[in-house]
Amino acid sequence: MIDPNHVVGILDLVRAQPKLWGDWDICDWQDLSADTPLQALGTAVPETPCSVIAVEEAFGEFMSVRPDHLRRNLSRYRKKIQALGSVKFAISNSPDTELMNALIQLHRGRWAKSGQNGMIEANRSEKLLREAAEMLVSSGLLRIFSLRLADRIVSILLAFTHQATIFPSLSGFDARYERLGLGHELLAHALSYTHEFRYRHWNFLRGSEPYKFDWGARTVAKSRLVILPQDGS
């Protein structure tokens, strides 16, 4: 978000920057606010919207108005999971080796079961992911939510925080327990944490999958900005 008091100065700085780059063909910025002031620099077009949960009440009240089928499934799956062994939810601000290994392996296994490459595999970004997570430790922006079944990590979610918003980024769950709704169970715990520590939003990022709206998400319009060398010249 750009402070309205600094819009003119920021636009001047951004407008001048491409002139210093030398040889370039196009500047393509994604996932900007629909009303971003940066649209004055080029051509803005609608982008895939985000889905955001606004945290406005206590978690108990929040859950009480969720759809019946969601609450019913959570209760049923929770009993089945607990019947298999002790279940423990945890939050970490540090990407220790166990957590990162679990994230990468469970993410990979989840997608492999459907015959696809997950984002880590497709982008060959394992090394980058580990390095980026380490760099975020000192800033306090990293959150890793995990769910253990009998001391084994069976569901995990890596997220980032900014101001009063949590942004879930990568997740994985043990495909052997796919029918037990581990992703929803972990999300319920993570949203409870979000409410408890008074964050204002849970931002699912891109996409409008139906399950997000079961959790109370609302669509937030986004835009994409394309700047060509002749723009602003």
N, C-alpha and C positions, 0 to 999 in steps of 0.2 A: 504494500500500500504506500502510495506517495503522499506525503504531507501536502495538503493544498497550498500551504504557505510557501512551498519550495518548488512548485510545479514548473514555473518559468525557468528557474536556474537549472533544474535537472534536465529539462528538455534541451536547453542550450548545450549542456555538457554532453548529453547523449548524441545530439545532432552533430557535434564536432568530432566525436570519437572516430566514426568510420572514415573520416577524411585522413586520419593518421595511420590507418591500416595499410594503405597502399592498394595492392591488387586484391580485389574481392568481387564476387559476383552477386551475392544475395545474403541478406541477414534475415533469418527466419526465427522468430521468437514465439514459443507456444505457451499455452496455459496462462495467459494474462487475464486480468479482470476484464469483464465485458466493456466496462466504461473507462479503461485505462487511459490516462492522458497521453501515453506514448503513441496512441493512434494518430496523433498529429504529425508523426514522423514518417508514415508510410501508409500501407493499405491494411486495414484490419478486417478480418472475416470471422464468422462464428467458429468456435472450436468445440470439441467434445466437452460437455459440461462436467462439473464435479458434483459429488453428492456429499452433503455435510449435515451432521447431527448437531443441533444447537443444544447445549447443556443448560437447561433452564430450571430444573427442579432436582430434588433428591433422587437418588438412584431407584429407591423403592417406588416412588411415584412414577418415574420414567418407565419402569418395567410394567407397572399396573395398567398402562394404556397401550402396551404392545399387543399385536394381534394374538388372539387365542391360540392359533396353531403354533406360533413361535414359542409362547410360554409353555404350552403343553409339550412340545417336542424337547425343549430344554430340560424340563422336569423328567421326562421319560429317559432321555439319553443320559442324563446325569446319574440316574439310578443304575443304569446298565454299566456305565464307566466305573462307578464306585464299587460295583459288584466284582470287578476284575482286580481291584487292589486300591491302595491309598492314592488319592489324587491331591496334587499340590500345585497351586498357582504361585508364580514368582515374577518379580520385576527387577531388572538389572539395568544399571546405567553404564555398564562396562562390557565390551564384547570379548569375554574370555573365550579361550579355545573351544571349550565344550559347547558353549552356546552357538558360536559361529559355525562349528562343524555340524551341529544339529540343524541349524537353519539351512545350510547349503545342501545337506544330504536329504532332509525332508522335503525341501522345495524341489529338488531334482527328482526324488522318488514320486512325489505327487503328480508331476507332469509326465514322467516316464510311463506311469500306469495308463495314461490316456494316449500314449504314443506320440507325445509332443516334447519339445524342449522348453523348459522354463526360461525365464528371462536371464538367469545367471548363466545357464548353459548356452543359450542362443547368442548372448553377447560376449561370452568368454570373459565374464567380469568378476570371477571369484576373487582374484588378487586385488582388483580395484575395490571391491566391496569390503574386504578385510581391512585394507589400508584406510578407506574412508571412515569406517566405523571407529578405528583407533584414533583418527584425527578429531572425531567429534566428542571424544571422552572429555577433554579439557573444557569444552564449551558447555557441557551439561545438556546437550540437545538430544542425546541418544536414549531411547527406551527399548528394552527387549523384554517382551512378555512371553512367558513360557508356561506350559502345563505339563506336569510330570505324572506318569502313571507308574506306580511302584518304582519310583526313582529313575525312570527312563523318560526323557523328553519325547512327548508324542505330538505336541503342537507348539508352534513358536511363531512369533510375529515381531519383526523389527520395525520400529517407528521412530519418527523424529518429532521434536517439539519446537514450536516457535511462538513466542509470546504466550497466548492462552489457547493454542491449538495443538492437537496431536495429529500427525500425519502418518498413518500406517503405510509402510512401503513394501516389504517382502514378507511372505509367510510360507509356512509349510506344515504338514501334518503327516503322521504315520499312516500310509495308505491302507495298512492292515485293519485300521479302526475307522475307516471312512464312514461307515454306516452309523457311527456313534456320534456324529455331529461335533467332532472335536474343534473344528473351526468356530462354530457358534459358541461352544462352551468357553473357549479362550476369549472370544470377542466380548462375551458377557462380563467376564472378569476384568478385561481391559477397560470396558466402559464404566464399570463400577469404580475402578481406579480414577478414571477421568472425572467422574462426579465427585468422588471423595476429595480430590486435590484441586477442585474448583477450576478446572479448565473450562473454557467457554465453548469450544467446538471440537468435534471429532471429524476430520476431513478425510473421507474415503478416497479423495483424489478422483482421477478420471473414471467415467463410466456410470451407468444408471441401471445396474443389475437389480432385479426385483428385491433380493434379500436386503439390500441397503435401506430400502424404504420400509421394510418390516421393522427395522431398527429405528425408524423415525427420521431418516435422512430427507433433506430437501434438495432440490436441484439448484445449483448455482451456475449461472451462465459464464462462459469463458470466451476469450477471443484469441486469435492468432494474428501476429503482426509481421508483415513482409515489407522489408525495406530494400530498395534497389539503389545502386550507386547514384542514379540521377535524382532520387528523392531528396529534396531540401537543398539541392545544389544551386 
